[in-house]
Amino acid sequence: MKTFSMMIAGLAIATAAFPAAANAQNWQNINQRQAKLDQRIDQGIRSGALNRAEASRLRTQFRDLSMLENRYRRTGGGLSLAERRDLDRRFDTLSQRVRTQKHDRQGRR
């Protein structure tokens, strides 16, 4: 009975650890997210999927987000968990905007 209990406990620990490990593989630091987002905007410009007005708006939003990150880093000697979550949420929103603008069929004019 004791070995069965130990086996169940080990299985519970492994099950709890698995989502964290899978999530860690998908996690990107802020600099990686910025670089990838910048590349996506550049690619949209080159391919014609983004027109000038869309690209300008996205670049402005990207620049504003970068300035917010710099402000967060200056005020606390690094990013707090709340600041990181805020930036992640904002990067998710901007990433969705890039996707929407690239696929709205307005293209280069």
Backbone bond lengths (Angstrom), bond angles and torsions (degrees), N, CA, C in turn:
res aa  C-N    CA-C-N  psi(-1)  N-CA   C-N-CA  omega(-1)  CA-C   N-CA-C  phi
1 M - - - 1.448 - - 1.525 110.94 -
2 K 1.336 116.25 -37.06 1.462 120.12 -178.96 1.534 110.76 -65.83
3 T 1.309 117.27 -40.21 1.469 119.19 179.79 1.531 110.50 -67.41
4 F 1.326 115.87 -35.22 1.457 119.29 177.20 1.529 110.65 -64.03
5 S 1.316 117.47 -42.10 1.469 122.19 178.07 1.522 110.80 -63.94
6 M 1.315 116.36 -41.39 1.467 120.55 178.51 1.526 110.41 -65.20
7 M 1.318 116.40 -38.20 1.455 120.41 179.44 1.542 110.56 -66.17
8 I 1.311 116.57 -41.78 1.462 120.76 178.17 1.531 110.00 -64.64
9 A 1.321 117.07 -42.70 1.467 120.94 179.23 1.529 110.29 -62.88
10 G 1.314 117.64 -42.80 1.466 121.64 178.37 1.515 111.66 -63.60
11 L 1.321 116.19 -39.75 1.457 120.64 177.95 1.523 110.97 -65.60
12 A 1.328 116.44 -39.76 1.468 120.40 178.49 1.523 110.80 -63.72
13 I 1.311 117.09 -41.32 1.471 120.91 179.16 1.525 110.28 -65.82
14 A 1.321 116.47 -44.33 1.468 119.96 179.49 1.520 111.27 -63.17
15 T 1.327 116.63 -39.45 1.456 120.91 179.32 1.526 111.41 -65.69
16 A 1.323 115.74 -39.95 1.466 119.71 179.47 1.521 111.53 -70.16
17 A 1.316 118.45 -32.53 1.461 122.20 -177.48 1.527 112.09 -79.71
18 F 1.316 118.17 -26.33 1.459 120.95 -175.68 1.520 113.66 -61.45
19 P 1.352 120.92 -48.85 1.473 119.12 179.03 1.525 112.72 -60.61
20 A 1.320 117.44 -35.71 1.464 119.76 178.55 1.524 110.79 -64.97
21 A 1.321 117.12 -40.67 1.464 120.42 179.19 1.527 110.65 -67.70
22 A 1.318 117.21 -40.86 1.466 120.11 178.88 1.517 110.38 -66.58
23 N 1.302 117.60 -39.01 1.455 121.78 179.39 1.527 111.06 -67.61
24 A 1.313 117.51 -35.14 1.463 121.32 -179.60 1.528 111.50 -65.27
25 Q 1.330 117.30 -30.24 1.461 120.30 179.02 1.525 111.19 -69.27
26 N 1.324 117.72 -31.49 1.457 121.39 -178.01 1.519 112.28 -87.11
27 W 1.313 118.40 -12.23 1.452 122.12 -176.05 1.516 109.93 -73.45
28 Q 1.333 115.91 137.35 1.460 121.95 175.82 1.512 107.52 -124.44
29 N 1.332 115.81 143.11 1.455 116.56 176.88 1.528 109.30 -74.24
30 I 1.326 115.06 169.90 1.468 121.19 -174.21 1.529 111.11 -59.18
31 N 1.322 117.56 -43.20 1.467 120.49 -178.51 1.531 111.72 -63.67
32 Q 1.329 117.23 -38.13 1.461 120.35 177.68 1.525 110.78 -65.82
33 R 1.329 115.63 -41.26 1.466 119.28 179.43 1.522 110.48 -63.84
34 Q 1.348 116.72 -41.80 1.459 120.14 179.27 1.519 110.36 -62.28
35 A 1.323 116.78 -46.23 1.462 120.33 -178.70 1.528 111.21 -61.99
36 K 1.327 116.67 -43.42 1.462 120.43 -179.06 1.528 111.08 -65.95
37 L 1.319 116.69 -41.73 1.461 120.86 179.05 1.524 110.78 -64.91
38 D 1.326 116.89 -41.79 1.464 121.57 177.54 1.524 110.31 -61.19
39 Q 1.317 117.22 -42.13 1.468 121.40 178.39 1.531 111.17 -63.65
40 R 1.338 116.45 -39.50 1.464 119.80 179.78 1.524 111.11 -65.32
41 I 1.331 117.00 -39.06 1.467 119.88 177.54 1.519 109.76 -66.28
42 D 1.341 117.15 -45.21 1.472 120.98 178.03 1.523 111.24 -58.64
43 Q 1.315 116.31 -43.65 1.462 120.65 -179.36 1.525 110.42 -63.62
44 G 1.336 116.59 -39.64 1.460 120.66 178.53 1.519 111.92 -63.97
45 I 1.318 116.70 -36.95 1.466 121.47 177.37 1.528 109.88 -67.31
46 R 1.335 115.70 -48.53 1.470 120.05 -178.29 1.529 112.13 -62.14
47 S 1.326 116.77 -39.97 1.470 119.82 -176.41 1.525 112.32 -80.09
48 G 1.331 117.07 -14.28 1.457 120.27 -177.98 1.515 113.24 88.68
49 A 1.341 117.79 3.22 1.462 121.23 179.60 1.531 111.20 -70.01
50 L 1.330 116.80 -24.21 1.466 121.79 177.34 1.519 109.10 -111.91
51 N 1.325 116.87 130.59 1.452 118.56 174.16 1.530 108.98 -85.68
52 R 1.316 117.48 176.20 1.470 120.84 -175.24 1.520 113.24 -59.86
53 A 1.318 116.75 -44.45 1.470 120.49 -178.33 1.531 110.84 -63.67
54 E 1.333 116.64 -43.69 1.466 120.25 179.01 1.526 110.81 -63.09
55 A 1.329 115.48 -46.89 1.463 120.04 -179.17 1.523 110.98 -61.96
56 S 1.312 117.03 -41.27 1.461 121.05 179.68 1.529 110.95 -62.88
57 R 1.338 116.64 -45.62 1.472 120.31 178.61 1.524 111.28 -61.95
58 L 1.330 116.25 -44.78 1.468 120.18 -179.17 1.525 111.10 -64.83
59 R 1.328 116.59 -40.95 1.473 120.39 177.95 1.528 110.88 -62.89
60 T 1.322 116.88 -40.95 1.467 120.80 179.03 1.524 110.19 -63.75
61 Q 1.324 117.04 -44.95 1.462 120.65 178.30 1.525 111.20 -63.68
62 F 1.328 116.31 -39.17 1.465 121.21 177.78 1.525 110.25 -63.28
63 R 1.328 116.42 -44.97 1.465 121.40 -179.75 1.533 110.64 -63.95
64 D 1.340 116.59 -41.95 1.463 120.59 177.68 1.524 111.45 -61.43
65 L 1.320 116.33 -40.24 1.453 120.65 179.03 1.527 111.44 -67.22
66 S 1.318 116.84 -38.14 1.464 120.60 176.39 1.522 111.19 -65.36
67 M 1.331 116.48 -38.61 1.464 119.89 177.92 1.530 110.69 -66.70
68 L 1.323 117.87 -37.70 1.461 121.43 176.98 1.523 110.19 -63.38
69 E 1.328 116.51 -42.87 1.467 119.77 177.60 1.525 110.52 -59.59
70 N 1.335 117.13 -45.56 1.464 120.44 179.33 1.521 111.58 -61.31
71 R 1.327 116.82 -39.81 1.459 121.15 178.18 1.527 110.63 -64.18
72 Y 1.342 117.09 -43.28 1.459 120.96 176.75 1.528 110.93 -59.44
73 R 1.333 116.10 -44.15 1.465 119.61 -177.47 1.536 111.75 -66.66
74 R 1.323 117.06 -35.32 1.474 120.50 -179.10 1.524 112.61 -71.30
75 T 1.329 117.32 -36.37 1.456 119.80 -172.29 1.520 113.56 -75.80
76 G 1.305 118.91 -30.77 1.458 119.32 -174.33 1.514 115.32 -121.70
77 G 1.319 118.22 8.77 1.459 119.85 -177.92 1.521 112.81 73.00
78 G 1.286 117.67 21.50 1.460 123.48 -178.36 1.509 108.66 148.52
79 L 1.317 115.81 -174.42 1.456 120.33 -179.11 1.523 109.86 -98.82
80 S 1.320 115.82 128.34 1.461 119.76 173.48 1.532 108.06 -78.53
81 L 1.304 116.48 169.62 1.458 120.56 179.17 1.524 110.35 -61.95
82 A 1.327 117.07 -41.25 1.469 120.36 179.49 1.526 110.88 -64.70
83 E 1.326 116.99 -40.72 1.469 120.56 178.84 1.521 110.89 -65.84
84 R 1.333 116.95 -41.05 1.465 121.06 178.65 1.535 110.17 -63.00
85 R 1.322 116.04 -42.97 1.463 119.45 178.53 1.525 111.31 -64.29
86 D 1.326 116.46 -40.32 1.454 120.53 178.01 1.526 110.24 -62.18
87 L 1.326 116.96 -45.86 1.466 120.08 179.09 1.521 111.11 -64.18
88 D 1.329 117.16 -41.72 1.466 120.07 178.11 1.520 110.86 -59.50
89 R 1.319 116.86 -44.08 1.459 121.00 179.42 1.528 110.43 -62.69
90 R 1.334 116.20 -43.55 1.466 120.07 -179.93 1.528 111.69 -67.49
91 F 1.342 117.07 -38.42 1.469 119.77 176.64 1.525 110.64 -65.89
92 D 1.337 117.05 -37.59 1.466 119.74 176.49 1.526 110.35 -60.70
93 T 1.325 115.92 -44.06 1.463 120.66 -179.70 1.523 111.07 -63.43
94 L 1.331 116.77 -45.87 1.463 120.32 179.92 1.528 110.82 -65.94
95 S 1.308 116.92 -38.30 1.460 120.70 177.85 1.528 110.60 -61.71
96 Q 1.314 116.46 -40.90 1.467 120.14 177.29 1.530 111.07 -65.79
97 R 1.333 116.74 -37.48 1.475 120.04 177.07 1.527 111.04 -63.23
98 V 1.330 116.05 -42.17 1.466 119.83 178.26 1.525 109.36 -60.57
99 R 1.325 116.73 -46.34 1.455 120.51 -179.97 1.533 110.80 -60.11
100 T 1.322 115.98 -46.75 1.466 120.22 -179.33 1.523 111.32 -61.55
101 Q 1.327 116.92 -45.94 1.463 120.45 -178.05 1.531 111.46 -66.92
102 K 1.319 117.18 -35.41 1.466 119.64 179.66 1.522 112.11 -70.21
103 H 1.322 116.93 -25.42 1.462 119.85 -175.14 1.533 112.75 -110.30
104 D 1.319 118.76 16.78 1.459 120.31 -178.25 1.541 112.84 -89.71
105 R 1.312 116.93 2.02 1.464 123.67 176.20 1.528 114.27 63.21
106 Q 1.326 116.83 21.25 1.462 118.03 175.72 1.513 110.62 -83.65
107 G 1.311 116.88 -37.05 1.458 121.65 173.10 1.510 115.95 54.64
108 R 1.310 114.53 -175.55 1.458 122.99 -179.91 1.512 110.47 -71.40
109 R 1.321 115.56 140.81 1.476 119.23 179.59 1.495 111.01 -119.61
